[in-house]
Amino acid sequence: EHFNLPTEAITGRSHKRTVAWPRQLAYLLAKRCTGREWTVIGRAFGGRDHSTIWDGYHKAEERISRDPVWREHYSAIKMKVRG
């Protein structure tokens, strides 16, 4: 919703940057907000392998640590999720 992308885009296979970065941010939020295992999160994202989720999580973590725009995206979405 935050990036105006349908759920199918986030769980789909597109490698376009406009989809891949929001998807990786979603991995980060899914892990931090639920604490679920990588495999469980991978299943929720279209059956992705746990290593894909782990890698995307760490890429998103690095990006929000160095990019204030993405840090703001992260904060805004986290506030929506946690209510």
N, C-alpha and C positions, 0 to 999 in steps of 0.2 A: 504494500500500500504506500509506504513512504517514498518509494522510487517509481511509483505508477507502473509496476510490473505485475502481471498475473501470476498466480501461484505456479502455473504450468511453466513459466519462464524460469522461476527459481528452482524448481525440481527437475527441469528439463536438461538437455545436453548442450545448450548453446555455450560457445566459448567467447562470444562477443563481450568486450570489456564492460559494456553497459549492463550486462547481466551477470558476468562473472564476479565483479567486485561486490555488488549487493548480495550475491549468493554467499560469498565468503564471509561477509559481515553477518549474514544470517547464521552461518555455522558457528561463528563466535558467540552470538547471542544465544543460540540454542544450547551450546555447551555451558555457558556461564549462568544462564537463567534456569536450566533444568538439571545440570550436573549429570545428565545421562551419559552412557558409554558411547564411544565413537561409533560403534557398529549400529546402535539404536538410532543415533542421529543420521547416520548414512542411509538407513532404511527409509527414514522420514523424508529424505531428500532424493527420492527416486531410486533408491537401491545402490547408492554410491558406496564404494569401498571405504573402510575406516581410515585408511591412509590418505585418501583424498580429502576427507573431512578434517583430519589432523593437519594436513598441509595447508588447506585453506584457512583454517582457524589461525594458524601461526602467521600466515601472510596478512590476514586482516588485523591481527594483533600488532604486527609491525607497522602496518600502514596507519592505524589510529594513533600509534605512539609518535609518529613523525609528521602527520598531516592534520592540521587543525580542522579542515573542512570535514574529513572523514571522522575525526573525533566527535564533531558536532552531530554528524549523522548517527553515530553510535549512541551518543547520549540521548538524542531525541527519540530514537526507536526504543531504547531501553526504558525510558520514562513511559512510553505508550504501553509497552509490554507489562511493566510492573504496576501500571495504573497509578 
